[in-house]
Amino acid sequence: MEVIQAMNGYGHERITFVHDKSVGLDAIIALHSTVLGPALGGTRFWNYASESDALFDVLRLSRGMTFKNAAAGLKLGGGKAVIIGDPAKLKSREFFRAYGKFIDAFGGAYYTAEDVNTNATDISYINELTKYVSGTPEISGNPSPFTARGVYMGMKAGASVKFGSDSLSGKTVAVQGLGSVGYLLCERLHKDGANLKVYDINAAVMEKAVKELGAVPVAGDEILTTECDIFSPCAMGAVLNTNNVGKLRCKLVAGAANNVLLDAAAGDALSSMDVLYLPDYIINAGGVINCGMEIPNGDYDVDVINAKVDQIYDTTLKIVALSKEKQISTYRAADEYAEGIVAAGKK
């Protein structure tokens, strides 16, 4: 992948490749936009097959953070970081302290937080070398409960449009990914009386969902095609594309994963199928709302944050209404909504 060409295509301000041989650190930090404020976005730790895959992921994720933060009403820009390697082999205090030095070098232009395969303990190690972190154990901690809460609220809003009621009781929800967010979402859905179909690469967590939540286990190659009311992707991104959306057997797509759709064409395809897609960065913004409220002045109030997360319900309805008004997919409507906020910030 040509880096400069990719930056131009996605509209990035800055991409930094970092390396520290002493701890085996290789990472890419991407700042998409600082128009509305310092960029905020988590650090993902993933054993990418190639550097090109890592770059593709961080470019899309950081752009998504710009839109997510804007749509959530935060005075923050968008950025993201990916660490390349096996977290099971590389993670240590010294590893994250070394990484923290690179975060500090941005001088506050980029704040990092938890993401896939990083947790509050890792953030605390980074925090030893830089103050430019959010989601610290001492203040807000693990943002996953807020992310799950927001996806749940967005899903209820989508259900009100698609099914005529925001009640999820009796609805069958197929959840792909039972990580810290996915499992918490399943707990909420189970409490509401929803029927769960689940898949995760971790067999133990699937068994836990079966025992605790009455979930039906589904094979990995069947989770996309299983019959359900709602498909909820809560693992990695780029799950849906123009080649596989036609295989879906659901009426609503609403999940916690970032960049669920490969591109706008997949969003158009879903729209043509009359499958309502709830843009991921609209409904999964609960975690970044939590982290973002920690940054401006350290004034952290859980009740205020929960109330702001619950507003995702109304924001979701706004996106659906804009989609109908403009006769465009919800994917394009969300981008238009967020881009309008960023454009106003530039002025």
Sequence and secondary structure as in RCSB ss.txt:
>XXXX:A:sequence
MEVIQAMNGYGHERITFVHDKSVGLDAIIALHSTVLGPALGGTRFWNYASESDALFDVLRLSRGMTFKNAAAGLK
LGGGKAVIIGDPAKLKSREFFRAYGKFIDAFGGAYYTAEDVNTNATDISYINELTKYVSGTPEISGNPSPFTARG
VYMGMKAGASVKFGSDSLSGKTVAVQGLGSVGYLLCERLHKDGANLKVYDINAAVMEKAVKELGAVPVAGDEILT
TECDIFSPCAMGAVLNTNNVGKLRCKLVAGAANNVLLDAAAGDALSSMDVLYLPDYIINAGGVINCGMEIPNGDY
DVDVINAKVDQIYDTTLKIVALSKEKQISTYRAADEYAEGIVAAGKK
>XXXX:A:secstr
  HHHHHHHHT SEEEEEEETTTTEEEEEEEEE SSSSEE  EEEE  SSHHHHHHHHHHHHHHHHHHHHHTT S
 EEEEEEEES HHHH  HHHHHHHHHHHHTTTTSEEB   TT  HHHHHHHHTT S B S TTTT   HHHHHHH
HHHHHHHHHHHHTSS   TT EEEEE  SHHHHHHHHHHHHTT EEEEE S HHHHHHHHHHH  EE  TTTTTT
S  SEEEE SSS  B TTTGGG   SEE  SSSS BSSHHHHHHHHHTT EE  HHHHTTHHHHHHHTTTTTS  
 HHHHHHHHHTHHHHHHHHHHHHHHHT  HHHHHHHHHHHHHHHHH 
